[in-house]
Structures are given as structure tokens and as C-alpha cells.
């Protein structure tokens, strides 16, 4: 931006700050101002106009510097824009697209408005390409597709962040552009996310848009809008983009703060009446398009496993499903703590192959039956052979789903191992030894190109999960030769 004097001479209107209420300033003397227009204060601070009244303009402050009552204000004549472009790759920027990782300026950028109208039906495509998260339980039971909007919900400290980082790692290694929006987070957490991406050597495919809890409310409020605008830039180049919004309950709280300070009428839980519109308009900008896709994973925080919160149910209504991290499963030691029965994917299955859909149905049916058997056994009933076999296989499936939080596993080797479990290859093995042999298969798949090609060919040529299981029963050397040689 130019300085205050430039805009004052260009526009010819000068305003004065009449009142300041935390992050909102009331300015008089700019009668031609319009909503969302950027204004600049004589001290260099910037703001954007929230609303207008006959007496004054309501300005949301965006600068970390504090302005004062009586300061002069000039209109810029421009709507709020940020500098975006390919030069942002590998950088950590604030919601104004200014770098915060170093003093090196961002190059190869241009200005774009951050609040745009979502695309209509024309230009959109059905979700038809799968998105691998690298997390076994999610990829097999709650699959995602490119262009899907999937809510990641759960209590604090239940593994949501680790899952999001695993997904970024899985996708960045496949060439997807990953944008991580950190909304009102701690400075130390922002640094940890950056270090993770640098340690995994994927920072060149990622952009972090971060606002800390010490930033002005207006800056935190703009964080997901800037992130979505950056995602749209790469989508328009025909690229697939993964956008993480961490998290939207924090965003809602800061918007509630702004609205209450602006004397708006409070609704349920004191949230403003337009909170649904604010979030829906943002998330609707994601989707699968003819030129590219934006897969949006907004995160939301629940309290004591309660999914019926106001903001949480709003977000469920505007997304294509949700992955629920259950605090009870987490306390039982399950990692990841995803509850498959309370998780939903509305469009992910249509991006799967027929084999994967067949496997998902078979696996979900088994998990429901397994849980019923466990509940049945709580009453002290004697178990027959059928119940015992289900419980034994269920324990092995639990071991199969157990995954380290820094580990990413390809879906084809997961399908192979699960088919081996169903085929009885590990019938006499369980516990730590079973886990060790599964890890050996994964390691071989990741390090041996010939074995990887053999497994990929087998999975792609199998028309159904049942036929794959039958094939492995007759040709178990595909698995056994790699773990017991």
C-alpha cells in the first residue's frame, strides 16, 4: 500500500476516529465510504469497513499497532485485497500475505480480493478422484475424494492435528499443493507445524497462513479467507489443492467477539445470526472444478464428545461428512482415535474403485458386528466358536488400524494386509508379533519397487475384495515370502 498522504490527496476525504472499542473504530468524515473498503490511518495502521451508519463508519482494525481517538483516516477506494501467487510456496505468511518466517519479501505475486462469490453449478464436477490421507482407518472406512469438504471434529488433544499433518504429508509427496491455515493459534504451535513440514522436506509444496492469539481479532477473522483465496489461485492453474482450516470454532469465537463489540444482536450461545452464512459462504468456495480442485478439511472442537454444539452442527450441515475423533477411544489407547460408526463420508465412496467400495462395505459390516459381540461379552455370556472367531479377528483388525502418528501408509498395501487377515494368513499369530509382520510388509512395499509394482498390479486387477481374499489364500507367498524368509 501507499502511505496516508497519497490516499488523502487521491480521494480528498479525511475522517477522524471518534471512538475505539477494542478491535473496532468508529470513524466520521468519510461519507462516500463503502462496505469492505480499506482505510488507512495517519500512523500507517489499516482497517476495513464493516458497516455504515448516517453518522459514522464502523472499521475493523487489522494492524498490530494501536491507533488513537482523534487520528486522521483516509479512504483508499479499494476493496480488501492481498498479494497471492506462486511466490508464497514454502513460506509462512500472515492473513495480509506478509511473510513472518523471514525478512525476505515474497515475489511473483499479484493482488486478489479475499471475499468472492462462490462458483455455481457451472464449472463444477462431481468428486471422482480419491484423496489418500495415509491413515489406514480413514482411507478404508471413511474415504475422502478430491474436492470434498470434510469436517474434522473431536475434543482437544485427541489427535486431530496429527491426522491433518499426516494428510498434508501424504498429499504433498504426491504433488498436491497444501495450504495450512492456523487460526488464532499459539506462536509455539505455529513454529511446530512449520518445523514438521521442513523436517519432512515438503515445505516447497506447502503454504502456512498463520494468525496468533496475540493478533488483532480482525486479523484472525481474515485468516481462512486469505487461505481460500490462495487455494483458488492454484486451482485456477489446474492444480489440486488441500486446504486445512484449523480451526473453525476458534474463528467463530473471534467473529462472535467482533459482532458483540459492534453491538450486533446476539443469537444462540451469543453467536451472531449470520455465523452460518459466514462459514457456508467460505466453505462453499471449495469443491471439484473442471480445471482443478480444492479439498477443504475444516477442523472443529467438541466438548466432552458432544456433537450437538451450535457451531459444530452448522459445520456438519455445510460439509460432505465428518471424521469424529472420540475422546473415549483416545483414553482407551487407540491411535488414531477415529470412531468409524459416528464418522460420515457422503461423497468419498463414489471416488473409490469397485474393489475399495466392496472392502469398505465388508469392513464396516464386520466392525458393527464386532462391537455387538464385545458388548455381548460384557454380560459374562459364554462365547461359542463363531463369537470367538469374530473377537479374534476383531482384535487383529484393531492391531491393523493402530498406527503411529508420524506414519503414512499407502492404501494398496493396506488392502493387501486386510485381505491377508481375512484369508487367515495370520491365523495363529497375534499381538506384537502380528504387528511386526504387518510393519515388515509395509516396509517392503515402501522400499522394494518390484514388490510395490507386484502389489499394485494385484490390487488393480482384482474385481472384488472376495476374489482378492480367495487369491491370497491360494497364493499366500506374496505375503509370507516377505515376512518369514
C-alpha positions in Angstrom: 0.0 0.0 0.0 0.9 3.6 -0.5 1.2 6.0 2.5 -1.5 8.0 4.2 -0.8 11.3 2.3 -1.0 9.6 -1.1 -4.6 8.3 -0.4 -5.6 11.6 1.2 -4.6 13.6 -1.9 -6.1 10.9 -4.2 -9.6 10.6 -2.6 -9.9 14.0 -1.0 -11.9 12.8 2.0 -10.5 13.0 5.6 -12.1 11.2 8.5 -11.4 11.2 12.2 -11.5 8.4 14.8 -14.4 9.2 17.2 -14.4 6.0 19.3 -12.4 2.8 19.7 -13.8 -0.4 21.2 -11.0 -2.9 21.2 -10.7 -4.0 17.6 -13.3 -1.7 16.1 -13.0 2.0 15.4 -15.9 4.4 14.6 -14.8 7.0 12.0 -16.7 10.1 10.9 -16.0 12.3 7.9 -15.9 9.7 5.1 -19.4 9.9 3.6 -18.5 8.1 0.3 -17.1 5.0 2.1 -18.5 1.6 1.1 -18.5 -1.8 2.9 -15.3 -3.8 2.7 -13.3 -0.8 1.6 -9.8 -0.5 3.1 -9.0 2.7 5.0 -5.6 3.9 6.3 -4.8 5.8 9.4 -2.2 8.6 9.7 0.0 6.3 11.7 0.1 3.7 9.0 -2.5 1.4 10.5 -5.0 -0.2 8.2 -8.6 -1.4 8.6 -11.6 -2.5 6.6 -15.1 -1.1 6.8 -17.6 -3.5 8.4 -20.8 -1.4 8.2 -22.0 2.2 7.7 -24.4 4.4 9.5 -25.5 8.0 8.8 -23.1 9.3 11.4 -20.0 7.1 11.1 -18.3 4.1 9.5 -17.5 1.0 11.5 -13.9 0.0 10.8 -12.4 -3.4 11.7 -8.7 -2.8 12.7 -6.2 -5.1 11.1 -2.9 -3.7 12.3 -0.9 -4.8 15.3 -0.2 -1.1 16.1 -2.7 0.7 18.2 -4.5 3.8 16.8 -5.9 6.6 18.9 -9.1 8.6 19.1 -8.7 11.8 17.0 -6.3 10.3 14.5 -6.9 11.1 10.8 -8.3 8.5 8.4 -8.2 8.3 4.6 -10.1 6.1 2.2 -8.1 4.1 -0.3 -11.0 3.5 -2.7 -10.1 -0.2 -2.9 -11.8 -3.3 -1.5 -9.7 -5.6 0.7 -7.1 -7.4 -1.3 -4.0 -9.5 -0.6 -0.9 -10.3 -2.7 -1.0 -14.0 -3.7 0.9 -16.1 -6.2 3.4 -18.9 -6.7 5.9 -17.0 -4.7 4.1 -17.9 -1.5 5.1 -21.6 -1.8 7.4 -22.6 1.1 6.6 -19.5 3.1 4.8 -18.7 6.4 2.6 -15.6 6.0 0.1 -13.7 8.0 -3.5 -13.1 6.8 -2.3 -9.9 5.0 0.0 -12.2 3.0 3.1 -10.6 4.6 5.9 -13.1 5.4 6.5 -13.8 9.1 9.1 -16.6 8.6 11.9 -14.2 7.5 12.6 -10.7 6.2 12.9 -11.9 2.6 10.0 -10.4 0.6 7.5 -12.5 -1.3 8.0 -12.3 -5.1 5.8 -13.4 -8.1 2.5 -12.2 -6.5 -0.5 -10.1 -7.6 -3.5 -8.6 -5.7 -6.7 -10.5 -5.4 -9.9 -9.8 -3.3 -10.3 -12.3 -0.5 -14.1 -12.4 -0.3 -15.5 -13.6 -3.6 -18.8 -15.1 -4.7 -18.7 -19.0 -4.6 -18.9 -20.7 -8.0 -22.3 -22.0 -9.1 -23.0 -25.4 -10.6 -21.4 -24.5 -13.9 -17.7 -25.2 -13.8 -18.0 -27.8 -11.0 -17.5 -31.5 -11.4 -18.6 -34.5 -9.3 -16.0 -35.8 -6.9 -14.4 -38.7 -8.7 -10.7 -38.8 -7.7 -9.7 -40.3 -4.3 -7.7 -38.4 -1.7 -5.4 -40.6 0.3 -4.7 -39.4 3.8 -2.2 -42.1 4.6 -4.2 -43.1 7.7 -5.4 -46.7 7.4 -8.7 -46.4 9.2 -9.8 -43.3 7.3 -8.8 -44.4 3.9 -10.6 -47.8 4.2 -13.7 -46.9 6.2 -14.3 -43.1 5.8 -12.6 -42.4 2.4 -12.2 -38.9 1.0 -12.2 -37.6 -2.5 -10.5 -34.6 -4.1 -12.8 -31.6 -3.9 -14.6 -32.9 -0.8 -15.4 -30.7 2.2 -14.9 -33.0 5.2 -15.2 -31.8 8.8 -12.5 -33.0 11.3 -14.2 -32.9 14.7 -13.3 -34.0 18.2 -12.2 -32.9 21.7 -8.9 -31.2 22.3 -5.8 -33.4 22.3 -7.4 -36.4 20.6 -5.2 -36.5 17.5 -6.9 -34.1 15.1 -3.8 -32.1 14.4 -1.6 -35.2 13.9 -4.2 -36.6 11.4 -4.1 -33.3 9.5 -0.3 -33.3 9.3 -0.3 -36.9 8.1 -2.8 -35.9 5.4 -0.6 -33.0 4.3 2.5 -35.2 4.2 0.6 -37.9 2.2 -0.7 -35.4 -0.3 2.4 -33.2 -0.6 4.5 -36.2 -1.6 2.0 -36.8 -4.4 2.4 -33.2 -5.8 -0.7 -31.6 -4.2 -0.4 -28.0 -3.1 -1.2 -27.9 0.6 -2.3 -24.8 2.5 -2.4 -24.8 6.3 -4.5 -22.1 7.9 -3.7 -21.7 11.6 -6.5 -19.5 13.1 -5.6 -17.8 16.4 -3.0 -20.4 17.4 -0.1 -20.1 19.8 3.2 -18.9 18.4 4.9 -22.1 19.6 2.3 -24.3 17.8 2.8 -22.3 14.6 6.5 -23.0 14.8 6.0 -26.7 15.4 3.8 -27.0 12.3 6.5 -25.3 10.3 9.2 -27.5 11.7 7.2 -30.6 10.9 6.8 -29.6 7.2 10.5 -28.7 7.0 11.6 -32.0 8.6 9.5 -34.0 6.1 11.0 -31.9 3.3 7.6 -30.9 1.9 7.7 -27.2 2.7 8.2 -26.4 -1.0 4.7 -27.7 -1.7 3.1 -26.0 1.3 2.0 -22.6 2.5 1.2 -21.7 6.1 -1.2 -18.8 6.7 -1.0 -18.1 10.4 -2.5 -15.7 12.9 -1.6 -16.0 16.6 -3.8 -15.5 19.6 -1.9 -12.2 20.2 -3.0 -10.7 16.9 -6.0 -8.4 16.5 -9.4 -10.1 16.2 -9.8 -8.7 12.7 -6.6 -10.3 11.5 -7.6 -13.7 13.0 -11.1 -13.4 11.4 -9.5 -12.9 7.9 -7.2 -16.0 8.1 -9.4 -18.6 6.4 -10.5 -16.1 3.7 -6.9 -15.4 2.7 -6.1 -19.1 2.7 -9.1 -19.9 0.5 -8.1 -17.1 -1.9 -4.6 -18.6 -2.2 -6.1 -22.0 -2.8 -8.3 -20.6 -5.6 -5.2 -19.2 -7.3 -3.6 -22.6 -7.6 -6.9 -24.2 -8.5 -7.2 -21.8 -11.5 -3.9 -23.1 -12.7 -5.4 -26.6 -12.9 -3.8 -27.9 -9.7 -5.2 -30.0 -6.9 -5.2 -28.1 -3.6 -5.6 -29.4 0.0 -6.8 -26.7 2.4 -6.7 -27.2 6.2 -8.7 -24.7 8.3 -7.5 -25.2 11.9 -9.9 -24.5 13.5 -13.3 -23.0 12.7 -14.7 -23.0 16.3 -11.9 -20.5 17.1 -12.8 -18.5 14.1 -16.5 -18.4 15.2 -15.5 -17.3 18.7 -13.5 -14.3 17.3 -16.3 -13.4 14.9 -18.7 -13.5 17.9 -16.3 -11.1 19.7 -16.3 -8.7 16.8 -20.1 -8.8 16.5 -20.7 -8.3 20.2 -18.3 -5.3 20.2 -20.1 -3.9 17.2 -23.4 -4.1 19.2 -24.9 -6.7 16.9 -27.9 -8.7 18.2 -26.7 -12.0 19.8 -28.4 -15.2 19.0 -27.9 -18.8 20.3 -24.8 -19.0 22.6 -24.3 -15.3 21.9 -23.2 -16.1 18.3 -24.4 -13.6 15.7 -27.3 -14.7 13.5 -25.1 -14.7 10.3 -22.5 -17.1 11.6 -23.9 -19.9 9.4 -23.8 -17.7 6.3 -20.2 -16.6 7.1 -18.9 -20.1 7.3 -21.1 -21.6 4.5 -20.1 -18.9 2.0 -16.4 -19.6 2.8 -16.5 -23.4 2.6 -18.7 -23.4 -0.5 -15.8 -21.9 -2.4 -14.1 -25.3 -2.2 -15.0 -28.2 -4.5 -14.0 -30.2 -7.6 -13.8 -28.0 -10.7 -13.1 -28.6 -14.3 -9.6 -27.0 -14.0 -8.6 -28.2 -10.6 -9.9 -29.0 -7.1 -9.9 -27.6 -3.6 -10.3 -30.2 -0.9 -11.2 -28.4 2.3 -10.8 -30.0 5.8 -12.1 -27.6 8.4 -11.4 -28.6 11.9 -13.8 -28.1 14.8 -13.5 -28.7 18.5 -16.1 -30.5 20.5 -16.5 -30.6 24.3 -16.7 -34.0 26.1 -17.6 -35.7 22.8 -20.7 -33.6 22.3 -21.5 -33.2 18.6 -24.6 -31.1 19.1 -22.9 -27.7 19.6 -24.2 -24.8 17.6 -21.1 -24.1 15.5 -20.3 -27.9 15.2 -23.8 -28.7 13.8 -23.6 -25.7 11.5 -20.3 -27.0 10.1 -21.8 -30.6 9.7 -24.7 -29.2 7.7 -22.4 -27.4 5.2 -19.8 -30.2 4.7 -19.8 -33.5 2.9 -19.3 -35.5 6.1 -17.1 -35.6 9.2 -14.4 -37.6 10.8 -15.0 -37.9 14.5 -12.1 -38.3 17.0 -13.6 -39.9 20.1 -12.2 -38.9 23.5 -13.2 -42.3 24.9 -11.3 -44.3 22.2 -8.3 -42.0 22.8 -8.4 -42.7 26.5 -8.5 -46.4 25.7 -5.2 -46.0 23.9 -6.5 -46.3 20.3 -4.5 -44.4 17.7 -5.9 -42.9 15.7 -9.0 -42.4 17.9 -11.4 -42.2 15.0 -14.9 -43.5 15.7 -15.9 -45.2 12.4 -19.6 -45.5 13.4 -20.0 -41.8 14.1 -17.9 -40.7 11.1 -19.6 -40.0 7.8 -18.4 -39.5 4.2 -21.1 -38.6 1.8 -19.2 -38.4 -1.5 -15.9 -40.3 -0.7 -17.2 -43.7 -1.8 -18.0 -42.5 -5.3 -14.3 -41.8 -5.7 -13.3 -45.4 -4.8 -12.7 -48.3 -7.1 -15.2 -51.2 -7.1 -12.7 -53.2 -5.0 -12.4 -50.5 -2.4 -16.2 -50.0 -2.2 -16.6 -53.7 -1.7 -13.9 -53.7 1.0 -15.5 -50.7 2.8 -18.9 -52.4 3.0 -17.4 -55.7 4.2 -15.2 -54.0 6.8 -17.9 -51.7 8.1 -20.3 -54.6 8.5 -17.7 -56.5 10.4 -16.9 -53.6 12.7 -20.5 -53.2 13.7 -20.8 -57.0 14.3 -17.5 -56.9 16.3 -18.8 -54.2 18.6 -22.0 -56.0 19.2 -20.0 -59.1 20.2 -17.9 -57.1 22.6 -21.0 -55.7 24.3 -22.5 -59.2 24.4 -19.4 -60.5 26.2 -19.7 -57.7 28.8 -22.6 -59.6 30.3 -20.4 -62.6 31.0 -22.1 -64.8 28.4 -20.2 -67.9 27.3 -18.8 -67.5 23.8 -19.4 -70.0 21.1 -16.9 -70.7 18.3 -18.5 -68.1 16.0 -18.2 -65.4 18.6 -14.7 -66.3 19.5 -13.6 -66.2 15.8 -15.2 -62.8 15.4 -13.4 -61.5 18.5 -10.1 -62.9 17.5 -10.3 -61.3 14.0 -11.6 -58.1 15.6 -8.5 -57.9 17.8 -6.3 -58.3 14.8 -8.2 -55.6 12.9 -7.7 -53.3 15.9 -4.0 -54.0 15.7 -4.1 -53.4 12.0 -5.7 -50.0 12.5 -3.2 -49.0 15.2 -0.8 -46.5 13.5 1.9 -44.2 14.7 1.1 -40.5 14.4 4.2 -39.9 12.2 3.5 -42.8 9.8 1.8 -42.6 6.4 0.7 -45.9 4.7 -0.3 -46.3 1.1 -3.8 -47.6 0.5 -2.8 -50.6 -1.7 -0.6 -52.2 0.9 -3.4 -51.7 3.5 -5.8 -53.5 1.2 -3.3 -56.4 0.8 -2.8 -56.7 4.6 -6.5 -56.6 5.3 -7.1 -59.3 2.6 -4.4 -61.4 4.3 -6.2 -61.1 7.6 -9.5 -62.1 6.0 -7.8 -65.0 4.3 -6.4 -66.4 7.5 -2.7 -65.9 6.7 -2.1 -64.7 10.3 -4.5 -67.2 11.9 -2.0 -68.4 14.5 -0.2 -65.1 15.2 -1.4 -62.1 17.2 -0.3 -59.2 19.4 3.2 -57.7 18.9 4.4 -60.4 16.5 1.4 -59.8 14.2 2.1 -56.0 14.3 5.8 -56.6 13.5 4.9 -58.8 10.4 2.4 -56.1 9.2 5.1 -53.5 9.5 7.5 -55.7 7.6 5.0 -55.8 4.7 4.6 -52.0 4.7 8.4 -51.5 4.8 9.0 -53.9 1.9 6.3 -52.2 -0.1 7.9 -48.8 0.5 11.5 -49.8 -0.2 11.2 -52.6 -2.9 10.0 -51.2 -6.2 9.5 -54.6 -7.7 7.3 -55.8 -4.8 5.4 -52.5 -4.9 4.6 -53.0 -8.6 3.5 -56.6 -8.0 1.1 -55.5 -5.2 -0.3 -52.6 -7.2 -0.9 -54.9 -10.2 -2.6 -57.4 -8.0 -4.9 -54.8 -6.4 -5.8 -53.2 -9.7 -6.6 -56.5 -11.4 -8.9 -57.8 -8.6 -12.5 -57.1 -9.4 -13.8 -57.6 -5.8 -12.5 -58.0 -2.2 -13.8 -61.6 -2.0 -11.8 -62.6 -5.1 -8.7 -60.9 -3.7 -9.1 -62.9 -0.5 -9.5 -66.2 -2.3 -6.5 -65.5 -4.5 -4.3 -64.8 -1.4 -5.5 -68.0 0.2 -4.1 -69.9 -2.8 -1.1 -67.7 -3.3 -0.1 -66.6 0.2 3.6 -66.5 -0.8 3.0 -62.9 -1.9 2.8 -62.0 1.8 4.5 -65.0 3.6 7.7 -64.8 1.5 8.3 -61.2 2.6 7.9 -61.8 6.4 9.1 -65.3 7.1 12.2 -65.6 5.0 
